[in-house]
Amino acid sequence: MGFPFPNPRYERKFIAEGFTLAEALALVRRHRAAFREAFPPRIVNNIYLDSPSRTAYYDHINGCPRRVKHRVRWYGPLDGQILQPILERKFKSGSISGKDSHALAPFQLNGQPVRASLAVALNTAALPEQLRAELNHLTPCLLNRYHRHYFVSADRKFRLTVDSDFQFAAAHSPSAKISPGRPGLPSVVLEVKFDVQCATHAELITDSLPMRLSRCSKFILGIESL
């Protein structure tokens, strides 16, 4: 089966209601799939881009079967010189997800307008013309960050992440302070990721997680929390 985007995979998200981060991590480490940490945990930062009319946001909440989100991602400190930013497009077609990535030049985040900071990095990057045309209609709309733990199953067919400490800010407002999401948002979210050909075995992984399956999107949570 062919897909209209690279790296097709399934993503299953679970809200760890009633679990602390330590309890969720302990559950993962005791899982029957023998998950082990793939590499050390780190802080993930994202600047999401959307059209002025919030096309990506409304496509998601309206359940459009085919949609795309654009974001700039980096790891570690939020401010200062961003040394290894990556422009990512997240694709969705039905229940299948995909992603492509493009390296960007370093840029600064020191309180100046985010759009101006990103402009040079985006304009100087070696991007496909179609992607560059898409970016012409987009503007920064959300900055979020969270702490992520990474795991992989013993057979290396399933990846699992544990996200916590969610923080959000309005990316179009450089004076906005990043802050925790509003009360009632999830405190810990697990995500299981696996290639399409592994779908027949996925229930052995997901059925052992005593948590609620959810369409939880950190992009949507961030927009709505602001």
Secondary structure as UniProt FT lines:
FT   STRAND          9..15
FT   TURN            17..18
FT   HELIX           21..29
FT   TURN            32..33
FT   STRAND          36..37
FT   STRAND          42..50
FT   TURN            52..53
FT   HELIX           55..61
FT   TURN            62..63
FT   STRAND          66..75
FT   STRAND          80..82
FT   STRAND          86..93
FT   TURN            94..95
FT   STRAND          96..103
FT   STRAND          107..109
FT   HELIX           114..124
FT   HELIX           129..135
FT   TURN            136..137
FT   STRAND          139..152
FT   TURN            154..155
FT   STRAND          158..169
FT   TURN            171..172
FT   TURN            174..175
FT   STRAND          179..180
FT   TURN            183..184
FT   STRAND          188..195
FT   HELIX           196..201
FT   HELIX           202..206
FT   TURN            207..208
FT   STRAND          212..214
FT   HELIX           218..225
//
